[in-house]
């Protein structure tokens, strides 16, 4: 996943990581897959 390669998620905060991943996945899902 692209989310894992984001340096912002490398600080070990797993709660924020899951939260951010959920937000990113939601943004991806609401966008049309052209």
C-alpha positions in Angstrom: 0.0 0.0 0.0 1.0 3.6 -0.7 0.1 4.5 2.9 2.9 2.4 4.4 5.5 4.3 2.4 4.4 7.7 3.8 7.2 9.0 6.2 4.5 10.7 8.4 3.3 7.2 9.5 6.8 6.1 10.6 6.6 7.6 14.1 5.1 4.4 15.6 1.7 6.0 16.4 -0.5 3.1 15.4 -3.8 4.7 16.3 -3.1 7.7 14.1 -1.8 5.4 11.4 -5.1 3.4 11.3 -7.1 6.6 11.4 -5.1 8.2 8.6 -5.3 5.1 6.5 -9.0 4.9 6.9 -9.3 8.6 5.8 -7.1 8.0 2.7 -8.9 4.8 1.7 -12.2 6.7 2.0 -10.8 9.5 -0.2 -9.8 6.9 -2.8 -13.1 5.2 -2.7 -15.2 8.3 -3.2 -13.1 9.3 -6.3 -14.1 7.9 -9.7 -11.7 5.2 -10.8 -10.9 6.4 -14.3 
